[in-house]
Amino acid sequence: MDLSLPRPRIELEGGLTLRAFEAEADLPEFFQAIEESLEHLRPWMPWVAEHSLETTARFLDGRAEQWASGEAYSYAVVLDGAIVGSTGLHRHDDTPDDAVELGYWLHPSTTGRGIATRAARALVEEAFRLPGVAAVEVVHDVANHASGAVPARLGFTAHLRRPHEPTAPGETGEDQIWRLTR
């Protein structure tokens, strides 16, 4: 196993596991978790507007290839054996070369319990194993206070704010970028 790559399975306390997606095997359960989370995610996640079984299948189908290429490391968030969300490390065109972005979402029945914080903490450790990564960033709309609470709890600093074109109904058009350096 390449020790400079994120682990494909991370066991945390309290029945929490982060594991690389298994495309076909995960499709029914992951699709159901999204279905049950649509109204919770709609204000912040632009992809919800295009949500369907087909788009979920396409998302899952691309995960192994993106992992192998180093483009993105996507994990199912599994609590007590059930998929309850997704988290991952990725880069966008505007991500600094020495950084990786951390993203996450959870089923509404699992929020407010520290799950996103625990998952994010584990992925920060994985991110710093990647060659050339000196910082981890979390980017969210300034109005998404729940997303901002996670990096604040983990010691990230509010790095900068930047305008963006709103793509989801709850967005204000201003991103908050949090940054944690090695």
Secondary structure, DSSP 8 states (H G I E B T S, - for coil): --TTS--SEEEETTTEEEEE--HHHHHHHHHHHHHHHHHHHTTT-GGGGG--HHHHHHHHHHHHHHHHHTSEEEEEEEETTEEEEEEEEE--TTS-TTEEEEEEEE-GGGTTSSHHHHHHHHHHHHHTTSTT--EEEEEEETT-HHHHHHHHHTT-EEEEEEE----STT--SEEEEEEEE-
